[in-house]
């Protein structure tokens, strides 16, 4: 009996030693936590040889600082930030996490059909003056109508939760917010006037742009290629579960803070629509075109020294997933 106990203990010890640790920095309230929770609950990371450590942080700045300070190995950010960092000598790289994008949402009482109908009305904007959705909306309005959208509307910059409440109580006529707040607004009866993808397609970006991705140091990834690729594989296996199984969503419903079924299913729909099921040269071309649009509209305040999308911005990996 003693021999069997020692044998089992040795096996467990060897299995624990076989796991490689990876530290993920996330916003404490961010939707990234949903996927990571599924990864943990279904032991997907462990199956792929990963000891997943999650550090929850209070703000987007705190998340990026944690990566730069090497307190974490991986975060979620956008490829514009990665290109900006690379142009300044930092060696970060990006792999797609979500193609969920924002848009302009309006109160259902408004009879607005185009952005022109928002003239002289109030618009709330999340993410500050260099919000990607805000810049794309401005670029689109110039392209489509030869109008300066910034001068047309009465702007309010605020945090996503505050804007969400102000649109609901009709303190604001319209808003540009993060995708999950938009999903909640739709569940409350607000309507989407136009999406980022619609605007980009009209401006010549044929394929969907994946703005958000897993971001990590190229040096770290090159030294730990199996670890980083196994983590990305785990991410996509978790996405596949969330894409195909409603039961998986029930496991994390409390984490989603969905107050009713309508909000719950709207969030599921929004997440699933944002899953990037491929990342080929076509998507990279779309990313470059989107970068050019954003640089032209936002300039160095957005992209820093990066006037074009920097070489090495995207990490090369193809997950073993059949959708």
C-alpha positions in Angstrom: 0.0 0.0 0.0 2.9 2.4 0.9 4.5 1.6 -2.5 1.3 2.4 -4.4 0.9 5.7 -2.5 4.5 6.7 -3.3 4.0 5.8 -6.9 0.8 7.9 -7.3 2.6 10.8 -5.6 5.5 10.6 -8.0 3.1 10.5 -11.0 1.2 13.6 -9.7 4.5 15.4 -9.1 5.8 14.6 -12.6 2.5 15.8 -14.1 2.7 19.0 -12.1 6.3 19.6 -13.3 5.2 19.0 -16.9 3.0 22.0 -16.9 4.5 25.3 -18.0 3.4 28.5 -16.3 2.0 31.4 -18.3 0.8 34.6 -16.7 -2.2 36.4 -18.3 -3.0 40.0 -17.4 -6.7 41.0 -17.8 -9.1 43.7 -16.9 -10.9 42.6 -13.7 -14.3 43.3 -15.4 -13.3 42.4 -19.0 -15.0 39.9 -21.2 -11.7 38.1 -21.7 -12.4 36.5 -18.3 -15.3 34.5 -19.8 -13.0 32.6 -22.1 -10.3 32.1 -19.5 -12.9 30.8 -17.1 -14.1 28.2 -19.7 -10.4 27.3 -20.3 -10.1 26.6 -16.6 -13.4 24.9 -15.9 -12.8 22.4 -18.8 -9.1 22.0 -17.9 -8.2 22.9 -21.5 -5.0 24.7 -20.5 -3.9 21.8 -18.4 -4.6 19.4 -21.3 -2.3 21.5 -23.4 0.5 21.5 -20.7 -0.2 24.9 -19.3 -0.3 26.2 -15.7 -2.6 29.2 -16.2 -2.0 32.2 -13.9 -4.4 35.1 -14.2 -3.7 38.5 -12.8 -6.8 40.8 -12.7 -6.0 44.5 -13.0 -8.1 47.7 -12.6 -7.5 49.5 -15.9 -6.4 49.1 -19.5 -3.2 51.2 -18.6 -2.5 48.9 -15.7 -2.7 45.9 -18.0 -0.3 47.3 -20.6 2.1 48.4 -17.8 2.1 44.9 -16.4 3.2 43.5 -19.7 5.9 46.2 -20.1 7.2 45.5 -16.6 7.2 41.8 -17.3 4.8 41.2 -14.5 2.7 39.2 -16.9 3.5 37.3 -20.2 0.3 38.0 -22.2 -2.4 40.6 -22.4 -5.3 41.5 -24.7 -4.7 44.7 -26.7 -5.1 45.9 -30.3 -2.6 45.6 -33.1 -2.4 49.4 -33.4 -0.8 49.6 -30.0 1.6 46.7 -30.9 2.7 48.5 -34.1 3.2 51.7 -32.1 5.3 49.9 -29.6 7.4 48.2 -32.3 8.1 51.6 -34.0 9.5 52.8 -30.6 11.8 49.8 -30.2 9.6 47.5 -28.1 9.4 44.0 -29.5 5.7 42.9 -29.0 3.6 40.9 -31.3 -0.1 40.0 -31.8 -2.4 37.1 -32.5 -6.2 37.5 -33.0 -8.5 37.2 -30.1 -11.7 38.8 -31.3 -13.1 40.6 -34.3 -16.0 42.1 -32.2 -16.2 45.7 -33.1 -18.3 48.7 -32.1 -20.6 50.9 -33.9 -23.0 53.8 -33.5 -26.1 53.0 -31.4 -29.1 55.3 -31.1 -32.3 55.5 -29.0 -35.1 53.7 -30.7 -37.2 56.8 -30.4 -34.9 58.6 -32.9 -35.8 58.3 -36.6 -32.2 58.4 -37.6 -31.3 56.4 -40.7 -27.7 57.7 -41.3 -25.0 59.4 -39.4 -26.2 62.7 -41.0 -29.4 62.4 -38.9 -27.3 62.8 -35.7 -26.4 66.4 -36.5 -26.7 68.7 -33.5 -27.6 65.6 -31.3 -25.6 64.3 -28.3 -23.1 61.5 -28.8 -21.3 59.6 -26.0 -17.9 58.1 -26.9 -16.0 55.5 -24.9 -12.3 55.1 -25.2 -11.4 58.8 -25.4 -10.5 61.0 -28.4 -8.4 58.2 -30.0 -11.1 55.6 -29.7 -10.8 53.4 -32.8 -14.5 53.3 -33.4 -14.8 57.1 -33.1 -11.9 57.6 -35.6 -13.3 55.2 -38.1 -16.7 56.9 -37.8 -15.1 60.3 -38.5 -13.2 58.9 -41.4 -16.3 57.3 -42.8 -18.4 60.5 -42.6 -15.7 62.4 -44.5 -15.5 59.6 -47.1 -19.2 59.1 -47.5 -20.7 62.6 -47.0 -17.6 65.0 -47.1 -18.6 66.1 -43.5 -16.7 66.6 -40.3 -18.6 64.4 -37.9 -16.7 65.8 -34.9 -18.2 69.2 -35.7 -21.7 67.8 -36.4 -22.4 66.3 -32.9 -22.3 67.3 -29.3 -19.6 65.0 -27.9 -19.3 63.5 -24.4 -16.3 61.3 -23.6 -16.8 59.0 -20.6 -16.3 55.5 -19.3 -18.3 52.6 -21.0 -20.6 52.0 -17.9 -21.5 55.7 -17.6 -22.3 56.0 -21.3 -24.4 52.9 -21.2 -26.5 54.4 -18.4 -26.8 57.8 -20.0 -28.0 56.3 -23.3 -30.6 54.2 -21.4 -31.9 57.2 -19.5 -31.9 59.2 -22.7 -29.4 61.8 -21.4 -27.6 61.0 -24.6 -29.1 60.4 -28.1 -26.5 58.0 -29.3 -23.3 56.3 -28.3 -20.1 54.7 -29.4 -19.2 52.0 -26.9 -17.5 48.6 -26.4 -19.1 45.6 -28.0 -20.6 44.0 -24.9 -22.3 47.3 -23.8 -23.7 47.5 -27.3 -25.0 44.0 -27.0 -26.8 45.0 -23.7 -28.2 48.1 -25.4 -29.6 46.0 -28.2 -31.3 43.8 -25.6 -32.8 46.9 -24.2 -34.3 47.9 -27.5 -31.8 50.4 -28.8 -30.9 50.1 -32.5 -27.6 49.9 -34.3 -27.3 52.8 -36.8 -24.1 51.5 -38.4 -21.3 49.1 -37.4 -17.5 49.5 -37.8 -17.4 46.6 -40.2 -20.1 48.3 -42.4 -18.1 51.5 -42.5 -14.8 49.8 -43.2 -16.3 47.7 -46.0 -17.6 50.9 -47.7 -14.2 52.4 -47.4 -12.6 49.4 -49.2 -11.7 47.0 -46.4 -13.2 43.8 -47.9 -12.4 41.4 -45.0 -13.2 41.7 -41.4 -10.5 43.4 -39.3 -9.4 41.7 -36.1 -8.5 44.6 -33.9 -8.2 42.8 -30.6 -5.6 40.1 -29.9 -3.4 38.3 -27.5 -0.2 40.4 -27.2 3.2 39.2 -25.9 6.9 39.8 -26.3 8.4 38.3 -29.5 11.5 37.5 -27.5 9.4 35.6 -24.9 7.5 33.8 -27.6 10.6 32.8 -29.5 12.1 31.4 -26.3 8.9 29.7 -25.3 7.3 28.8 -28.7 5.5 25.7 -27.6 4.2 27.4 -24.5 2.8 30.4 -26.4 1.4 28.3 -29.2 -0.2 25.9 -26.7 -1.8 28.8 -25.0 -3.2 30.2 -28.3 -4.5 26.7 -29.1 -6.2 26.6 -25.7 -7.8 29.9 -26.5 -9.3 28.7 -29.7 -10.4 25.4 -28.2 -12.3 27.5 -25.6 -13.8 29.6 -28.3 -15.0 26.5 -30.1 -16.8 25.3 -27.0 -18.4 28.7 -26.5 -19.4 28.8 -30.2 -21.1 25.4 -30.2 -22.4 24.8 -26.7 -25.1 26.8 -24.8 -24.3 24.7 -21.7 -20.9 26.2 -21.5 -22.4 29.7 -21.3 -24.6 28.6 -18.4 -21.4 27.8 -16.4 -20.2 31.4 -16.6 -23.5 33.3 -16.5 -22.7 34.8 -13.1 -19.5 36.1 -14.4 -21.3 37.8 -17.3 -23.6 39.8 -15.0 -26.5 39.3 -17.4 -29.6 40.5 -15.5 -32.1 38.6 -17.7 -32.3 36.1 -20.5 -32.5 38.8 -23.2 -29.2 40.4 -22.2 -27.6 36.9 -21.7 -28.4 35.7 -25.2 -27.5 39.1 -26.7 -24.0 38.8 -25.1 -23.7 35.2 -26.4 -24.6 36.3 -29.9 -22.2 39.2 -29.9 -19.3 37.1 -28.6 -19.9 34.4 -31.2 -20.1 36.9 -34.0 -16.7 38.2 -32.9 -14.8 34.8 -33.0 -12.1 35.1 -35.7 -12.2 31.7 -37.4 -9.3 32.4 -39.7 -6.4 34.7 -40.0 -4.9 34.6 -43.5 -3.2 37.0 -45.8 -6.6 38.5 -46.6 -7.2 39.5 -43.0 -3.6 40.9 -42.8 -4.3 43.1 -45.8 -7.6 44.2 -44.1 -5.6 45.1 -41.0 -3.1 47.2 -43.0 -5.9 49.1 -44.7 -7.6 49.7 -41.4 -4.3 50.9 -39.9 -3.9 53.4 -42.8 -7.4 54.7 -42.2 -6.8 55.1 -38.5 -3.4 56.8 -39.0 -4.8 59.3 -41.5 -7.6 60.2 -39.0 -5.8 59.8 -35.6 -2.2 60.6 -36.5 0.7 60.2 -34.1 -1.7 60.6 -31.1 -2.9 57.1 -31.9 0.0 55.4 -33.7 3.1 57.2 -32.3 6.1 56.8 -34.5 4.3 54.1 -36.5 3.2 55.7 -39.8 2.6 52.3 -41.4 1.9 48.9 -39.8 5.2 47.6 -38.6 6.7 44.3 -39.8 6.4 41.6 -37.1 3.2 42.9 -35.7 1.5 39.6 -36.2 2.6 36.3 -34.7 2.5 33.3 -37.1 0.5 30.4 -35.8 -2.4 28.3 -37.1 -4.6 26.7 -34.4 -5.6 23.1 -34.9 -9.4 23.8 -35.0 -12.2 22.6 -37.3 -15.1 24.9 -36.9 
